[in-house]
Structures are given as structure tokens and as C-alpha cells.
Amino acid sequence: MEGNGLHSSRKGEAVPDSQVPHRLEDPVIAIGVLARRVGLSVSAVRKYEREGLLLAHRTDAGHRLFSHEDVARVRNIQHMIQDLGLNIAAIRRMQALLPCWDLLPCSPDTRARCPAYGERTRPCWALRGLACARQGNACRQCVVYRFGSLCTEEIKQLLHDQGDLLGTGSAMKELLERKQHLHAMES
């Protein structure tokens, strides 16, 4: 039934998409809807995607879908550009500094060979062929991508509050969970 706007309930009854609860990160928003919600053109959203700031979920037919989390992500990008005076390259560089190796289980040997470890201009999700990246849209679900695009202003305070960098990964996950909880309360 999925794909026609209906889902099956546990009892086998047809339920409209609007009544099916979605997680914050589920891709359920078309690119045009996302663009309207954030006040951008579709081409601007595509530019953010092309520049590595935004990852679209691709359906089997190749259509882009975004999540409610992506709406917040694009608004955060707009804030950094309009209010903080950053350009796309600066945002991309800031995201490239995220210590993905602290957030994901990564051995020192794997880290030493990983292109993301030494990359300073593009975040890990914008690189190809990484050991941690599975095929398809896996990076959209990764805590590094989800945190890096939503919580950039909190990174400095978060790292300052950590007594040691070994706890950074759990602190970033906790901050992401707090943001999700706040969003759920606002909805």
C-alpha cells in the first residue's frame, strides 16, 4: 500500500500518510515542499545538496525526499549564511572538522587510512569510499551527519564542557537527542 499515500495499520486497515507517525529523520518531504517551508527556491536546495551541506534521500525512481530534520538543517544553514556571515565553503569546512572518528567505532589503523581523518574542506558524508559509509542513503542516518548539520553552533560549547575528548561522541549524541526531544515538544 505504501507509495499511494496509504499505509497498513496493525489491523490491516488503510491509514493515510498524514496519520502515520514519522521519526524526525524519516524522508517524507518532497524538495518543493522543503523549499517552500524554508523560503528558498528548489534550485537553492539543490545547490546545498551539490555543495555537500545536505543529503537527499533518493527513491527508487530517483526523486529527492527530505525529513523534518532536514527542514531544521536548511534553516540552520540559512542562519549561518544570513546572520553569521558564513559562506557555503566556510560551513562545509566547519562541518569537516567534526571528529567522526570519535563518534563512530573506529580503530586507530582504520582512522589512519581514512580520507575523512585528514580532510579539512569537506565533511565525511561528502566523501566517497569511506569504510564507515555503507551503500545507498546510509550517511543520512549517521549521527555525524545528523549532528554536524543541526548543532554547529553548540559544538564549541559542547567540546568545552567535555573534560576529555573521549566523551565527545556520547555528548554529541546526547545533544542530538535533546534537539529531537525539543522538536517533538514543539510539534
C-alpha positions in Angstrom: 0.0 0.0 0.0 2.9 2.4 0.6 3.6 4.8 -2.2 -0.1 5.6 -2.8 -0.4 7.8 0.3 -1.7 4.9 2.4 -0.1 2.6 4.9 -1.5 -0.6 6.6 -2.4 -0.4 10.2 -1.7 -3.4 12.5 -5.3 -4.5 11.8 -4.7 -4.4 8.1 -6.8 -1.2 7.6 -5.7 1.6 5.2 -4.3 4.6 7.1 -3.5 7.9 5.3 0.2 9.0 5.4 -0.8 12.1 7.5 -1.9 9.8 10.3 1.2 7.6 10.3 3.8 8.8 12.9 7.2 9.5 11.4 10.5 9.9 13.1 12.2 13.3 12.8 14.8 11.8 10.3 12.3 9.9 8.1 12.4 11.2 4.5 8.8 12.2 3.8 9.0 15.7 2.3 9.4 16.5 -1.4 12.0 19.0 -2.5 9.4 21.6 -3.5 7.7 21.4 -0.1 11.0 21.7 1.7 11.9 24.8 -0.4 8.6 26.5 0.4 8.9 25.7 4.1 12.2 27.4 4.3 11.6 30.2 1.8 14.1 29.1 -0.8 13.9 28.1 -4.4 14.2 24.4 -5.4 17.5 25.3 -7.2 18.9 26.7 -3.9 18.1 23.5 -2.1 19.8 21.5 -4.9 22.8 23.8 -4.6 23.1 23.0 -0.8 22.9 19.3 -1.8 25.5 19.7 -4.6 27.8 21.5 -2.2 27.6 18.7 0.4 25.6 20.5 3.1 22.5 18.5 2.6 21.9 14.8 1.7 18.7 13.9 -0.1 17.1 10.5 0.2 16.7 9.1 -3.3 13.7 6.9 -4.0 14.0 4.0 -6.4 12.6 6.4 -9.1 15.3 9.0 -8.3 13.1 11.5 -6.6 14.5 13.5 -3.7 12.9 13.2 -0.3 13.8 15.1 2.9 13.0 14.8 6.5 11.7 17.2 9.1 15.2 17.2 10.4 16.3 18.5 7.0 14.0 21.5 7.4 15.8 22.4 10.6 19.1 21.7 8.8 18.4 24.1 6.0 17.1 26.8 8.4 20.4 26.4 10.3 22.4 26.8 7.1 20.4 29.9 6.2 21.0 31.3 9.7 24.8 30.8 9.3 24.8 32.5 5.9 22.4 35.4 6.6 23.0 36.1 10.3 26.6 34.9 10.9 28.0 35.9 7.6 29.4 32.5 6.7 29.6 31.3 3.1 29.0 27.7 1.9 32.7 26.9 1.9 33.1 28.0 5.5 30.1 26.0 6.6 31.5 22.9 4.8 34.9 23.4 6.4 33.4 23.8 9.8 31.5 20.5 9.4 34.7 18.8 8.1 36.2 19.4 11.5 33.7 17.2 13.2 35.6 14.3 14.8 33.7 11.5 13.1 36.3 9.0 14.4 35.2 9.8 17.9 31.5 9.4 17.1 31.9 6.1 15.3 33.7 2.9 16.4 36.9 3.4 14.5 40.3 1.7 15.2 43.5 3.7 15.0 44.5 1.8 11.9 41.3 2.4 10.2 41.5 6.1 11.1 45.0 6.4 9.8 43.9 5.1 6.4 40.6 7.1 6.3 40.4 10.0 3.9 38.0 11.8 6.3 40.6 11.9 9.0 42.8 14.3 7.1 40.2 16.1 5.1 39.7 19.7 6.1 37.5 21.1 3.3 34.6 18.6 3.1 32.7 16.6 5.8 32.9 12.8 5.8 29.4 12.4 4.3 30.6 14.3 1.2 33.5 11.9 0.6 33.2 8.6 -1.3 34.6 5.2 -0.5 34.9 5.5 3.3 35.0 2.3 5.4 32.1 3.5 7.6 29.8 4.5 4.7 27.5 1.8 3.6 25.8 1.9 0.2 22.8 4.0 -0.6 21.5 6.7 1.7 23.3 5.4 4.9 25.0 8.7 5.7 21.6 10.4 6.2 21.1 8.2 9.3 24.7 8.6 10.6 25.0 10.6 13.8 27.9 12.5 12.4 25.8 13.9 9.5 22.8 14.5 11.7 24.7 16.2 14.4 27.0 18.2 12.1 24.3 19.8 10.2 22.0 20.6 13.1 24.2 21.5 16.0 27.1 23.5 14.6 26.7 26.5 17.0 26.7 24.2 20.0 29.9 22.4 19.0 32.3 24.8 20.7 30.4 24.8 24.0 29.9 21.1 23.9 33.6 20.4 23.4 34.5 23.0 26.1 32.2 21.2 28.6 33.8 17.9 27.9 36.7 17.1 30.3 38.2 14.8 27.7 37.7 14.2 24.0 36.9 10.5 24.5 33.5 11.6 25.9 32.8 13.8 22.9 30.9 11.2 20.9 28.4 10.4 23.7 28.0 14.2 24.4 27.2 14.9 20.7 24.7 12.0 20.7 23.1 13.4 23.8 22.8 16.9 22.3 21.2 15.5 19.2 18.7 13.6 21.3 17.9 16.8 23.3 17.3 18.6 20.0 15.0 15.8 18.9 13.1 16.0 22.2 12.6 19.7 21.8 11.4 19.3 18.3 8.9 16.7 19.4 7.6 19.0 22.1 7.2 21.8 19.6 5.2 19.6 17.2 
